[in-house]
């Protein structure tokens, strides 16, 4: 997930997540990516490229099989993010030991690190069967930057979930549902 | 939606929604039921039958076309619920004037008030095409009570979203996605 808004340090209030560059959006996406009724999706890794003030870019990485002591509510997920961002992550992956990592890297560098074919969500893309083992890329509520689109159109395939435009967290749920089969 | 846990007065902290009988679950369901990327689902009405302490049952009703001054984050949705519950709703629908209503009524009474064929989610139900203009009923993270199942099996049809058990909020997203077509 790419967001041009999300605040890139830990200096935000857990009582005002929307004011931290829509940190609430990110937390709902994490919920959708990992939680099921009775367990977590251990096979999922979820990245969030964040470009808000004051220290962009920072990329968060949530690793399903390592997640610990995290609850599915926005406030709890945000508290983990806040704590890790407060350690001022640098150019190597830094972790909180509970499944969350952070690093100073942008989308182009990240896509160089991740293996797998790239599929990116775009309302003008084709509607087609989704498959496992792809890297799914999506924007936030403000969409991609022009530079993102240039990069993604070179590296990946554009797909759409239909004519309705869903929240990012809902897109994740729908993709998971389609992959669950 | 039916939840046997949710707290039925406004005496809870917005900083501890999971402790208010999983009020976070309800708020995520409201988010999933109404929000899209660029607007709200005006054609949706969402009921939550709540049976937690201290004043069960209370049913909340969110009316899409009347929703005002509500943000999609859990804390904001919870603040609307808390304010209305604090007015101690009685046996007629009481409203905050912003699209949220509450009344002292349980599932059996409610199903008598709502028109439309009833479909209820159950992991043992059939997987089939969902259709518009139905009343969809679902449990929370703890499922239905025995009395609910008895009532629902008399009045409605049991359907399943497949072998994966999703969060209630994810079930709502998936149903909406299937109905959007």
HADDOCK unambig.tbl for C-alpha pairs under 7 A between the chains (distance, minus, plus):
assign (segid A and resid 24 and name CA) (segid B and resid 73 and name CA) 5.98 0.50 0.50
assign (segid A and resid 36 and name CA) (segid B and resid 165 and name CA) 6.34 0.50 0.50
assign (segid A and resid 36 and name CA) (segid B and resid 166 and name CA) 4.88 0.50 0.50
assign (segid A and resid 36 and name CA) (segid B and resid 167 and name CA) 5.54 0.50 0.50
assign (segid A and resid 37 and name CA) (segid B and resid 141 and name CA) 6.51 0.50 0.50
assign (segid A and resid 37 and name CA) (segid B and resid 165 and name CA) 5.37 0.50 0.50
assign (segid A and resid 37 and name CA) (segid B and resid 166 and name CA) 4.92 0.50 0.50
assign (segid A and resid 37 and name CA) (segid B and resid 167 and name CA) 4.82 0.50 0.50
assign (segid A and resid 73 and name CA) (segid B and resid 24 and name CA) 5.98 0.50 0.50
assign (segid A and resid 74 and name CA) (segid B and resid 74 and name CA) 6.93 0.50 0.50
assign (segid A and resid 141 and name CA) (segid B and resid 37 and name CA) 6.52 0.50 0.50
assign (segid A and resid 165 and name CA) (segid B and resid 36 and name CA) 6.33 0.50 0.50
assign (segid A and resid 165 and name CA) (segid B and resid 37 and name CA) 5.36 0.50 0.50
assign (segid A and resid 166 and name CA) (segid B and resid 36 and name CA) 4.87 0.50 0.50
assign (segid A and resid 166 and name CA) (segid B and resid 37 and name CA) 4.91 0.50 0.50
assign (segid A and resid 167 and name CA) (segid B and resid 36 and name CA) 5.54 0.50 0.50
assign (segid A and resid 167 and name CA) (segid B and resid 37 and name CA) 4.81 0.50 0.50
assign (segid A and resid 170 and name CA) (segid B and resid 173 and name CA) 6.23 0.50 0.50
assign (segid A and resid 173 and name CA) (segid B and resid 170 and name CA) 6.24 0.50 0.50
assign (segid A and resid 174 and name CA) (segid B and resid 174 and name CA) 6.28 0.50 0.50
